[in-house]
Amino acid sequence: MQKDLLPDFLHLYHGLGPHRTQLARLLEHFDNDPACARRCASAELGTIGLKQNAIFRIKAGCEQQVARDLAWAEGGNNHLICFDDSAYPALLRQIGDYPMLLYARGNPALLQDPHIAIVGSRLCTPGGAQTAFDFAAELAGAGLAIASGLALGIDAEAHRGALHAGGRTLAVLGTGLDLTYPTRNHRLAEEIAERGLLITEFALGTPARRHNFPQRNRIISGIAMATLVVEAARRSGSLITARLAAEQGREVFAVPGSIHNPLARGCHHLIRDGATLVEKPADVTRELANLLGYVAAARIRPQEKIECDLDREHRDLLETIGYDPVDCDILVQRSGLTIDKLSSMLLLLEFNDLIRPVPGGCFVRI
């Protein structure tokens, strides 16, 4: 988002709330010009499906919230990252309900790294905590950034393991970035901000509310190429994250446990439903080897070389996409691929900067 358009975008963001549907529709109608959207007549806003209370909020503006955001972003370690910024993570933008704005504190370059999400129970066993720490440390040492939710238990141990190994970690919060929840992890959050990155879609001052966390979980899974569940009860927020990862076309891994441990039942359920059983970090890197190879290659090789190294299926799909916007339904018809297979292949092509998403759920070749 151009700097001069950011205040108008923030007025729309706060006026319509973080849910992207209305805001995306509005920006698409006005060719991504938030200033034009704010200036237009109320009647025109009504024609694109906005309700009267939303139109009123857009016209009234959110001066205090916008001023607060802009002042906060002046801090040297704070960043406002809009959906169309180059710093916005490519994988996250591929999910259907990606956040239109990320508040970030720390090093935003981390958003471009390949991530694996590690999640699990807040009330984990000592063995589960050690497993999360060890997996995170080894996977971070292998070059993956570790994404999690800063919760007590497995999440916190995953962050600590990555930091201990000198690796990178990203925490997705369910509150505003001026708050830390749980407060017990305040020191850990500060360390992550110094050596990694904290992000959220929630406005400054947003407290911890129960419904924030399932919404937050789609970002944890969406920013990562895979999600690893270490310990989880049969009814667990971690299973929500795993389900979202599967729906987003990402890999899901689960660590098995004792049949007598209630915190293993969620992982066993995932494995029965098709998640990959893993017993050691090498199991994860082996499963991700092909994708990781392309990710590493994208950093050091010319684009033409990457295209040549694609297998025949991916090269054919790249030709099918072409340079005009095309949606997934058309690609399924043209390619004969299933939607699951197509989603996985699009993920790889986007990660290697061979295609990019455009408004309307479409893709174009770069």
Residue pairs with C-beta under 8 A, 6 or more apart in sequence:
1 9
1 34
1 82
1 84
1 85
5 33
5 34
5 35
6 70
6 80
6 82
7 66
7 70
8 34
8 35
8 37
8 38
9 34
9 82
9 101
10 62
10 65
10 66
10 69
10 70
10 80
10 101
11 34
11 38
11 58
11 61
11 62
11 66
12 23
12 26
12 27
12 34
12 37
12 38
12 58
13 23
13 100
13 101
14 57
14 62
14 65
14 66
14 203
15 54
15 57
15 58
15 60
15 61
15 62
16 22
16 23
16 26
16 54
16 57
16 58
18 99
18 100
18 101
18 201
18 202
18 203
19 97
20 83
20 97
20 98
20 99
20 100
21 97
22 49
22 50
22 54
23 100
24 100
24 359
25 48
25 49
26 37
26 45
26 48
26 50
27 33
27 34
27 37
27 359
28 359
28 360
29 37
29 48
30 36
30 37
30 40
32 84
32 359
37 45
37 58
38 58
38 59
38 61
42 55
42 59
45 54
45 55
45 58
46 52
46 55
50 58
65 203
65 204
68 204
68 205
69 80
69 103
69 203
69 204
72 78
72 103
72 178
72 204
73 79
73 80
77 105
77 106
77 193
78 103
78 104
78 105
78 177
79 87
79 103
79 104
79 105
79 108
80 101
80 102
80 103
80 104
81 87
81 88
81 101
81 102
81 103
81 104
81 108
81 111
82 88
82 100
82 101
83 93
83 98
83 99
83 100
83 101
87 108
87 109
87 111
87 112
88 102
88 111
89 111
89 112
89 223
90 112
90 350
90 351
90 353
90 356
91 115
91 222
91 223
91 224
91 225
91 347
91 350
91 351
92 98
92 99
92 111
92 219
92 222
92 223
93 357
94 222
94 248
94 346
94 347
94 350
94 357
95 218
95 222
95 248
96 361
97 218
98 222
99 201
99 219
100 201
101 201
102 199
102 200
102 201
103 176
103 177
103 199
103 200
103 201
103 202
103 203
103 204
104 111
104 177
104 197
104 198
104 199
105 177
105 193
105 197
105 198
105 199
106 192
106 193
106 194
106 195
106 196
106 197
106 198
107 196
107 197
108 197
110 145
110 168
110 170
110 196
110 197
111 170
111 197
111 199
111 223
113 144
113 145
113 168
114 143
114 144
114 145
114 225
114 291
114 292
114 295
114 351
115 144
115 145
115 146
115 147
115 170
115 223
115 224
115 225
116 139
116 144
116 145
116 146
116 147
116 224
116 225
116 226
116 227
116 228
116 284
116 288
117 146
117 147
117 148
117 220
117 221
117 223
117 224
117 226
117 227
117 228
117 241
117 245
118 132
118 135
118 136
118 139
118 146
118 147
118 148
118 154
118 155
118 158
118 227
118 228
118 230
119 148
119 149
119 154
119 155
119 158
119 217
119 220
119 227
119 228
119 229
119 230
119 232
119 237
119 238
119 241
119 242
120 128
120 132
120 153
120 154
120 155
120 229
120 230
120 231
120 232
120 238
120 263
121 128
121 153
121 154
121 230
121 231
121 232
121 233
121 236
121 238
121 263
121 266
122 151
122 152
122 153
122 154
122 155
123 152
123 153
123 263
124 132
124 153
124 154
124 157
124 230
124 231
124 263
125 231
125 261
125 263
128 153
128 154
128 230
128 231
128 257
128 263
129 153
129 154
129 157
130 157
131 230
131 231
131 255
132 154
132 157
132 158
132 161
132 230
132 231
133 157
133 158
133 160
133 161
133 164
134 161
134 281
135 158
135 161
135 228
135 230
135 255
135 281
135 284
136 146
136 157
136 158
136 159
136 160
136 161
136 162
136 165
136 167
136 169
137 161
137 162
137 164
137 165
137 167
138 165
138 281
139 146
139 162
139 167
139 281
139 284
139 285
140 146
140 161
140 162
140 165
140 166
140 167
140 168
140 169
141 165
141 166
141 167
142 281
142 285
143 292
143 296
144 167
144 292
145 162
145 167
145 168
145 169
145 170
145 196
146 158
146 159
146 161
146 162
146 167
146 168
146 169
146 170
147 169
147 170
147 171
147 172
147 220
147 223
147 224
148 154
148 155
148 156
148 158
148 159
148 169
148 170
148 171
148 172
148 220
149 155
149 171
149 172
149 173
149 174
149 213
149 216
149 217
149 220
150 156
150 159
150 171
150 172
150 173
150 180
150 181
150 182
150 185
150 188
150 189
150 192
150 198
151 182
151 185
152 182
152 184
152 185
153 231
154 230
154 231
154 238
155 171
156 185
156 188
158 169
158 230
159 169
159 171
159 188
159 192
159 196
160 188
162 168
162 169
162 196
163 169
163 191
163 192
163 195
163 196
168 195
168 196
169 192
169 195
169 196
169 197
170 192
170 196
170 197
170 198
170 199
170 223
171 189
171 192
171 196
171 197
171 198
171 199
172 199
172 200
172 216
172 219
172 220
172 223
173 179
173 180
173 181
173 198
173 199
173 200
173 202
173 216
174 181
174 200
174 202
174 208
174 209
174 212
174 213
174 215
174 216
175 181
175 200
175 202
175 206
175 207
175 208
175 212
176 200
176 202
176 203
176 204
176 205
176 206
176 207
177 198
177 199
177 200
177 204
178 204
178 205
179 205
179 206
179 207
179 208
180 186
180 189
181 207
181 208
189 198
192 198
199 219
200 206
200 216
201 215
201 216
201 219
202 212
206 212
213 237
214 237
214 240
217 237
217 240
217 241
217 244
218 244
218 248
220 227
220 241
221 227
221 241
221 242
221 244
221 245
221 248
221 250
222 244
222 248
224 245
224 250
225 250
225 251
225 288
225 291
225 347
225 351
226 245
226 250
226 251
226 252
226 253
226 284
226 287
226 288
227 241
227 242
227 245
227 250
227 251
227 252
227 253
228 253
228 254
228 255
228 278
228 284
229 238
229 239
229 241
229 242
229 252
229 253
229 254
229 255
229 266
229 267
229 270
229 275
230 255
230 267
231 255
231 257
231 261
231 263
231 264
231 266
231 267
232 238
232 239
232 242
232 263
232 265
232 266
232 267
232 270
233 262
233 263
233 265
233 266
234 262
234 265
234 266
234 269
235 266
236 266
238 266
239 266
239 269
239 270
242 252
242 254
242 270
242 275
245 251
245 252
246 252
246 274
248 343
249 340
249 343
249 344
249 347
250 347
251 276
251 287
251 288
252 270
252 274
252 275
252 276
253 275
253 276
253 277
253 278
253 283
253 284
253 287
254 267
254 268
254 270
254 271
254 275
254 276
254 277
254 278
255 267
255 277
255 278
255 279
256 264
256 267
256 268
256 271
256 277
256 279
257 263
257 264
257 267
257 268
258 264
259 268
267 275
271 277
276 283
276 287
277 283
278 284
278 287
285 292
291 347
291 348
291 351
294 306
294 309
294 348
294 351
294 352
295 351
295 352
297 305
297 306
297 309
297 352
298 306
298 351
298 352
298 353
301 309
303 353
303 354
303 366
306 352
306 354
307 315
307 318
307 354
310 318
313 345
314 345
314 348
314 349
316 335
317 331
317 335
317 337
317 342
317 345
317 346
317 349
318 349
318 354
318 355
318 365
320 331
320 334
320 335
321 331
321 349
321 355
321 363
321 364
321 365
322 364
322 365
323 364
323 365
324 364
325 358
325 360
325 362
325 363
325 364
326 362
326 363
326 364
327 360
327 361
327 362
327 363
328 339
328 342
328 343
328 346
328 361
328 363
331 337
331 342
331 346
331 363
332 338
332 339
332 342
335 342
337 345
346 355
346 363
349 355
350 356
350 357
350 363
353 366
354 365
354 366
355 363
355 364
355 365
355 366
356 363
356 364
356 366
357 363
358 364
